[in-house]
Amino acid sequence: MSLLDKVNLSNDFMFARVMSDTNVCKAVLEAILGVPIEKVVQLEEQKVINMLVESRAVRLDVYVRDEKHTVYNVEMQCESNTNLPKRSRYYQ
């Protein structure tokens, strides 16, 4: 059994590879959000955003922008995390 046979969508590498396909990413966003997306115009995996010199950078699992300039931050959460509201505010 190879390593690829052991990973699933919750694996960071596999999630990034699957979501890097614009058609798959668009379909996932539409299914989760229940809104149509005409076209994905920008898709970046592991996008790093440096805020300030003295603060930590933010690394987004998948950064997506559509034709209307709406930005989607797609994050894979594999476990229950009580800090999720705090992390969400930090990403904003």
N, C-alpha and C positions, 0 to 999 in steps of 0.2 A: 504494500500500500504506500503510495507516494504521499509527500507532504500536502500536495494540492487536494488529495482525496480526503484529508483530515480537516480542512478548513471549510468554513461556511461564511455566510454573509456578515456575521458578527465579527469576523476577523478583519482587522484594520486594512490589511493589504488587499484582501478579496473585496471588501466594501468599496475601496477606492477604485479598483479595477472595474468592477461592475458599474459603478456610478459614473465612470469616465466615458461611458457610451452615452451620447446625448439623447438618443431615443429611449434608452432604459431610464436614464435620469428623469427625463420629461414625464414618462409614464408613471414613475414612482411618485414624483411630486404631485401630479394630477390626481392619482389615486388617494394619496394621504390628505391633500388639501381640498379635494373636491372642486377644483377650479380648472378651467382649460388654460393651457399655456400654448400659445401659437408656435413659438420658436425659442429654443435655448441659443443665446448668442455668445455666451461666455461660460466656460466650465473649467474650474481649476481644482485639482486635488491638493490637499495639504497646504492650503493657502495660509501664509504667515502674514499677520498684520502687526507691525510694530507701532505701538501707541506713542510712547515717550521713551527717552533714553533711560530714565530711572524706573520704568515699570516693565512688567513682563509683556512679552509678545503673546498674541493669540494665534493659535493654529486651528483653522477650520478644516474639518474633514473634507467637505465638498462645498465649494463656493459656486453658485450658479446665478446668472443674470439672464433675464428674458428680454424679448423685443420691446417691452414697455419699460425697461430699466428697473424692473422689480428684482431685488436681490434675495436669494434664498440661501440660507446656511443649513446644510444637511449634516447632522451629527448622528453617529451611531452610539447609542447608550446600551451597554450590555448588562448593566446591573442597576439595581435601584440605588439612587444616590440622593441623599437628603439635601445636598447642596445644589440641586438642579436649578431652583429659582435664582440663586446667587450667581451661578455660572451663566445662566441665560442673560441676566442683567449685564454681566461683564462683557459678553459677546456683543451686546447692543451698543 
